[in-house]
Amino acid sequence: MSMGHERIKELFNTVLVRPPSREFPRCVSTHPLRNTVDLNLALRQHEDYVNALQEEGIEVKKLPSLDGFPDSVFIQDTALVRAPGRKALISRFGEPSRRGEEASIREFLEKLGFITVNVEAPATLEGGDVMVTDAVVFVGLTTRTNVGGVEALKSFFKQEVIAVPTEKVFHLLSAVNYIGNKTVVIVPELVDPQYFRGFKQIRVPLDEAYAANVLYLGENRILMPKGYPRTAEKLRKEGYRTVEVDVSEFRKCDGGVTCLSLPFLLI
């Protein structure tokens, strides 16, 4: 039975993280500044990100960095993890260079006692395309997640799963995120708002589109990238407390605050 949105304070209280590997500057990215990635700065920013989560009461489980995988810091993409029932759906990356990252995640979760299910070829599914809410799960149909991946997700979640065609960003969560209270932040120019009709929509200006990638920590707290004052002000006016972190080096690799942690979902 799914919980009503008024009864759940948070979607998770534990996350898995892993710091960037030495190869991080070779990340897969379309960002114009991708050749200026500073590994040492990225390592410091990752520490600050972890500290911010811990200061907000989130339990952080840390894995070692994964040599040979430049994008492995973006751990969210590797799996969907549900604490109730101890089940995990292990991704199959749509980006071929990332295939293999998920193996150590599967191993770690199995050691914790999770039952793992693999997304099988030719299906692809990446966590950055999955937006979990209290009642419904949305999944982007993108270059990274295909129809087979959507079907795998439907088998995994008891909640209704809605597929959202997404062409202007490579992950759904680059354009829309759930922030509790039956509310989403959304860049309407990047994803069709009609799919989220049942939700209050806080619209992010297109020139601050990166700020739509926010992580809801429960109890009206939002972790968001630093440097997007209009979006931060909008959120504060709606009664949210914003926790801002500098993730400039991860932005250069097309990643954001959701990408850097794998939540153990409570639903």
N, C-alpha and C positions, 0 to 999 in steps of 0.2 A: 504494500500500500504506500503510495507516495504521500509525502507530507505536504500540507497546505503551506503556502508561502508565509503565512502569518505565524507559523509555529516553529520555524527553523531560524536560529540566530546566525548560523554560519554553514557554509558548504563543506568546510574542512577545518581541521586544527593541526594537521601534521603534513609536512611536505618533504620531498626528496630533492636534493640539489647535488650538482657536481661542478667544481670549478672549471674554467676553460683550460683546455690542453695547450701544449706548446704550439700546436698547429693552428690554434684559433685564428690567427691573421689570414689563413687561407680559406676562411668560411665561404660558403655558397651565398652570394649576395648580389643584388642589383643596385645597391646604394652607391652613389657617386664617390663617397669617401671611403669605400671599403679598403683601398690600398693604404689608408693612414691608420689602420687599427693598431693601437698601442697595447700589447699584451700585458705589461706591468700595470697599466692603468685599469685594464679590464679585470685583472685579478683583484685589485683594490676595490673596484666598484662591486664586484661579486661579493666580497667580504662585507661591504656596507649593506648590500641587499639582504644578505643572511642576517646581519645584525638587526636590520629594520624589522624583519619578520619575527625574530626572537623577542625583540622589545615589545612587540604587539601580542606576545603570548603564543605564537605559533611554534610548535615543536619542529625542529629542522634536523633531518637525518642526512648526513653528508657522505657521499661516495667520493672516491679518489678521481682525479681527472683521468680521461680515457685517451691515451696516446693513439695517434693514427686517425682520429676523428675530429676534424676542425670544428664541427657544429655540435659536438656532444654536450656542451654547456646548456644547450636548449633542450633540457631533459623532459619538458612537458610533452614533447612530440612522441616519446617512446611508448607510452601506454596510457590506459585509463584504469584507475585503481579505485575500487569500492571497498571501504573498510567493513561495512556490514556484509557478512557472508565471506569476507576475505577473498575477493575475486579480482583478477586483473586481466584486461584485454591488452595483449601485446601487439603494438603497431607493426605494420609493414610499410616502410617509407615509400612515398611516391617519388622522393628524390633519391635516385639510386646510390649516390655517393655516401648516403647516411645509413644504408642498410648494414647492420652489424652492431650499431649502437645499442639496439634493444636487447642484445643477448645478456649483457651484464645486469641489466634491469630485471630481466626475467629471473636470472639466477638469484639476485638479491631478494626479490619479492618471494620467491619459493622458499628461501631460507627463513623468511619471516612467517611462513605458513600460508601464503596466498596460493590459491588455485589459479593457474595461468591458462589462458586460452589465446592461441595465436591467430592473427588475421592471416589467412592463407592466400597465396597467389591464385589468380591475378588481382585479387582485391588489394587496395591500398587505403591506409587510414593513418593520418597524423594527428596527434593530440591538439595541435594548434587550430584544427578545424572544428573542434567540439566545444560547444557552449552548453554547459549544464546549468539548468535552473531547478527550482524546487519541484516543478511539476512536469516540465518538458525538456527534452534534450534537442538542441539544434546542431546540425552538422553541415559544414560547407562542402558543396560539390566543387572541387577545385582541381588544379593541376596536381595536387598532392593526395587528394582523397577522391576515390571513385565510387561508383554505385555499389560495388561489392563491399567496400569499406562501410558504406551506410548500412548495408544488410547485416554485417558483422556487429555493428553498433546496436542495431535493433534487437539482435539476439542477446546482447549483453545487458541492456538496461530494461527495467520493467516500465519506466516512463515512456510516454509517447516520444518518438523520434521524428523530427521534421528536417528534411533535406533542403538546404538553401543554395541554389546555384550562385556561385561567387566567382566572378571573372576579373574584377579590377584589383584584387589583392590575392596573394597566394595562400593565405590562411584566413578563415572566417574571423578569427579573433583579432585580426588587424583592423577590422571595421566595426565590430560590435562586441560588447561584453556585458554580462549580467552583474548587477550590483545590489542584489537582494531587493526586497520591497516591491516585487513585480515590476522592476525597472531595469532598462538597459541604457548604456551609453552607446551612441551610434553615429557613424559618419554616413548620412543618407546618400551622399554622392557615390559611395563605394559599395553599398549593399542595399538591396531593396527593403525599405522599412515596412512594407506590407506584410512581410513574413512574421513581424513581431507586433502585430496589431493588438494583441491582448496585453501588451506591456506599456507602461509609461516610458517615453523615449526622451532621454536627454541628448540633445544633438550637439556633436562636437564640430566646431568650424573646420572646414576642409584644410585650412593652412595649419591647423593643430591636429591633423588626423592621427598622428602617432600617439597622441594622448588618449585615444579611444582604447588602447591596449592597457587596461587597468586590471588589478587583481583585487577582488572583493574579499576582505578579511573577516566579514561578519560584523554585526553590531554597528552598522553605518560607518565602517572604516574602509578606506580605499587606498591601496598602494598604487602610486602612479609615477610616471617619469617626471623628473624635474624640468622646469623650463616651459611650461604650457599654462600661463597665468589665466587665460580666459576660461579654459576648461576647468581648472582648479576652482576658480571663483564660482562657476556654474554649479559645481558639485557641492561646494560649501553652502551656497544659497539653498540647495535642496536638503540641507541638514546632515551632509556627510562630513566626516573628518578625514582630510587627505594627509597621507604620509608620502612625501616626495623623495625619490632616490635618483641619483645621476646614473643613467645607463647609456651614456653617449657611445661607448665602444660597442655595445651590443646592438644599438640602432644601426651602426655601420654594417652590421652583419644581418640586417633584416630581422632582428629579434627584439623582444620587449619584456616587460615585467612578468607577463604570464608565462612566457617561454622558459624562464629560468628556474622554474620549480614544478615538480610533479605532485599535485595534491592527492592525498588519500581522502577521497570523497566520502561524506557521511550519508549519502543517499544512494 
